[in-house]
Amino acid sequence: MEQLTLFTLEDRKNTFNEICDSLGCENNIPAWPDDFGKAIRKYLKDHSIPVIHTLSLFSGAGGLDIGFHDVGFEIVESVEIEAKFCRTLELNSGKGKRFESARVNNVDIREFSGNHLGKIDFIIGGPPCQTFSAAGRRANGVLGMTDVRGMLFREYVRLLQELSPVGFLFENVYGIVGAQGGEAWAEILKSFSEIGYKLYYRVIDAADYGVPQHRERLIIVGLKEGEFKFPRPTHGPDSLDDEPFYNAETAITGITITSDEEKRGIGGRYGALLNDIPPGLNYSFYTEKMGHPNPIFAWRSKFSDFLYKADPNTPVRTIKASGGAYTGPFHWGNRAFSDLEYKRLQTFPDDYEISGTKQTAVMQIGNSVPPQLARMMALAIRQQVFDTELPFKLSLLDESEELTFRKRKRQLTAIYQKKAQIAIESIKRNYIVLPDSHKYFCTITDDFRFREVKGLESEYEVSVQWAEELHIEVRPVKGCSDKCEILIIIEPNDVAWNLNVKRTTLKIFSENRKAFTIAWKAFERELAGNSIKADIIQLNGYYQYTPRLRCTCKVSANIEYGDIVCKVVEGKHVAKMVPSHILARSWDIAEGELVHVAKYLRALGYEIRNHMTNPQIEDGYWLIPYVFPTLTPQSVQLRKKVV
């Protein structure tokens, strides 16, 4: 009862179920957002309520457009640079289609002018967000305004100046607020304010507004005149009547999938791991922190959607536009969702056509604003800005009211740990059994593709001995000597490491730099092939945390840059930003030689980052994330140059 004292009597009547009743539709049944959108369109048409002429920018596949269109914001034109997105918009535009009056412009917004449009009442759209996203931060740091995509909001500002609409809605990832120490956010606010718009903004979670997906987004509403309050959540603990979230199972009920889709599991290196993961959890199930007896991954070493299995009883986590073979959400039945199921999870109408393959369709869906979230924002704007008479009155949030989705998110780790413990207790699995010792022949390519081979293809022989210690020896097939050129000893850094050996010794009987890389790849192969760890990073931990490995290294005088290699392996100036003069002094070389040495280390498979590879790194600084080589054929850093 305490929370109800915040609301007026009038507000108490405006529950979402009552809103649906007033429109003649239902809530929290399969595909109800489709019916909700249709019901609003019917009401507006039956009551001859005028349309609001709207320009859509950065339209994508049309998620924001769908929601606003349903609330009477007639999309006059859309502007989108990606041809595949435009094909989707065109499939749904024209006579007899959803966007009957819309014209699709497949053009770079920097080349678009709205002078021909006449009166535009409202503008909607969100510039590309990758440069400010969590994925972008993990991959490259926060590029923000240093990336051309981060500058496109200025084109938004230009068109606002040109067309002077009553208002606009700007959507983006919440990371934009903290990007570059707040400088980017300050510039965005200043730019909109300087052209005469008063701004209202919040970070909200789409699940709070009837989307079966937790998706945090920043929404800015700018107005020439008047005031704006955000709509109160319609679902979840912050709603008027504690309306349950729209869960994933309800959302996809009724979707027919083929028998092949039903049976098709997740293959590849990690696919089988999905089977034991409890619904709602991800790769972290296989971590020490979750209590797994055989932890394969290090805590926080992967994105949260890696091997993420959806919980049928809750909204799914954020659907990503792109990802690898193990990027979730995956169905709780240990399979991929179909593209039709993805549409439901993003609240796209069933009859909305999306062009391209399933991969292309999922990318377009994941890039979009959920239409149901867009509908609720559009209804709040209709009610407050355009004084539209609706058969209900939305409950609105006061500026000082805080939503609780962040607090709830912080409580999830404990919930997941409890789930994990229950599942772990039911797994009839022993701890690691010591693998067999063995030998094999191998080769490695210039892009670090390591594989076992036979016959004439082989370049090196690898000998692996599992005992009290793990010994790995690398010898060239031709011209082998008995002299150990490089000796590396790997030990746990005062932590348990689940190898059932005290230490690992790498012995390299070759001066060839390939042999050094092969030794580390061979160690990684033992970890992954015996389901101990997915890779060395999982054993060591992500570079931003205290390393779990401690290495010592000895090299012969024949090894090029041997002293420098030893210092890197032993962690000297690793996993931290180091200015050029300090790194050069440590390596006992001239600063002008740094680039040459960096290229040499990259040839060994090390990630070497600087301002050229990652623009957010200050010029004159270097970062070597790990003491071991990590480059693979799939590495983003492999395609970057230090100069």
Secondary structure, 3 states (H helix, E strand, C coil): CCHHHHCCHHHHCCCHHHHHHHHCCCCCCCCHHHHHHHHHHHHHHHCCCCCEEEEEECCCCCHHHHHHHHCCEEEEEEEECCHHHHHHHHHCECCCCCECCCEEEECCHHHCCCCCCCCCCEEEECCCCHHHCHHHHHHHCCCHHHCHHHHCHHHHHHHHHHHCCCEEEEEEEHHHHCHHHHHHHHHHHHHHHHCCCEEEEEEEEHHHHCCCECCEEEEEEEECCCCCCCECCCCCCCCCCCCCCCCHHHHHCCCCCCHHHHHCCCCCCCHHHHHHCCCCCCHHHHCCCCCCCCCCCCCCCCCCCECCECCCCCCECCCCCCCCCCECCEECCCEECCHHHHHHHCCCCCCCCCCCCHHHHHHHHHCCCCHHHHHHHHHHHHHHHCCCCCCCCCCECCCCCCCCHHHHHHCHHHHHHHHHHHHHHCCCCCCCCCCCCEEEEEEECCCCCEEEECHHHCCEEEEEEECCCEEEEEEECCCCCCCCCEEEEEEECCCCCCCCCCCEEEEECCCCHHHHHHHHHHHHHHHHHCCCCCCHHHHHCCCCCCCCEEEEEEECCCCCCHHHHHHHHCCCCCCCCEEHHHHHHHHCCCHHHHHHHHHHHHHCCCCCECCCCCCCCCCCEEECCCCCCCCCCCCCHHHCCCC
